[in-house]
Amino acid sequence: MDNNQQYLPGQFQRAKWLRLDSAKILKRFFFCERELIKSQAGWLAGIADFEAKLALPYHFWQDALTAHALRERVFELKFPSRMLEIGDDQPLIDVFAEAANAPGAAAFLLSLARVYKPALLTVYRDYVSQADPLADGPILRALRLAVDEKAEQIAVLTRFANTILNAAPEKRHQAEAWVAALGERLGQVGGLSLDPPQAVAAPVDLPGRTEFALAQIPARDSRFHLCRYYWPDIIDPTFPYGDGIQLQLRSAVSHFNEVWAVESGGAVLHAFADGLEWEFMYDAARWTYDEARHARMGYDRLHVWGFEPHEIPLGTHIYDSAFGQDPVVRLGMLHYFETKNIGKKTKRANAFGSYQDRMSQHDMDFDWADETIHAYYGKHWLDTLHAAQPERVPDIEALRETCETLVVAQVADATDSDRAETRQIAQAMLDKAQRRQLRIGNEL
């Protein structure tokens, strides 16, 4: 008699993977997400399109939530071990790491839309369809949500890439060639699948490959009024911060100009991803997404008040102040401005409430809550870096002094032309807002 016939049957589809089988697959997904989070963050300063610059932080924050769930599930399945090693998945992770080395912003966005995000979408669908809903249930909710998010991301990224390429058709051939080569290289390792990748002796060449380097001069959307200083009081002590309509506009323009913080958040996430590892990436992804929300708040208020992009100043002086500096200075700059202004938020929110400006009050109120979180992030990670590398990273107070010195130097560098330009655009906004208010009053 066949020995197997002595027992009840147990060859069910539900038992396809044992615990460590699932752990290996989920670990593979985690490292793929991690590489894309890092590259998306690093590219923020190099992307000019305003909508794309603010959408990517939302995307990689979603990706970070997915990656975090994957990581925690792997630890559960491998308990008590909390070691995560790329191991045999290295050929695949190398392909995902190449995303950062795109020859340009359009090529980068197109590679996300056509190669990387679709690969994750497909493999997540495969995993959800084949996993045991009983044994592996704790990760399936996160992956089902990730399927929906990836599908939405692909649609958004495709639109952005096409918009950029339609405006600059001379870049299309380069972008298409880059994406095609990445697809071939991904295929060489067997793609992203439920099975381990295979090593490749001679990977396909990547045309136009450019080793990633942070954009020290940020790419900015030319639809806006591009300048160094976004409001006169930054460089002109005779121009008051103001109240009433002036405070409403100053606050909205300031919120909009947190674009510099979006770029800086991405820069530090990329710079310290390997040294500080996952916990930092997870916090930095949220921090950068928050800054993108703040920039959107300001733009939304200005748009509702009737301002066109070309009427809105978009400055660079804060990002410029860390030009060529150690990445820790950009992290210090974020912390410096978070803690410098946090005490003013509730007062301004109250002022907006007295103006019956519910939206400005609402945005400032939520901004305050975010910045209390960010102040903690900054202190925690700067202290961590200082403890690990005291010869490179000064303590927080010394770093604050450095940041203040760098910003003061940028302000001192302002020319009469800068002051005139900044005054002119601010006055034009004030005049338009007052005309609008007068018109509304007459209609009443």
Beta strands, then each sheet from edge to edge (+ up, - down):
strand 1: 225-226
strand 2: 313-314
sheet 1: 1+ 2+
end
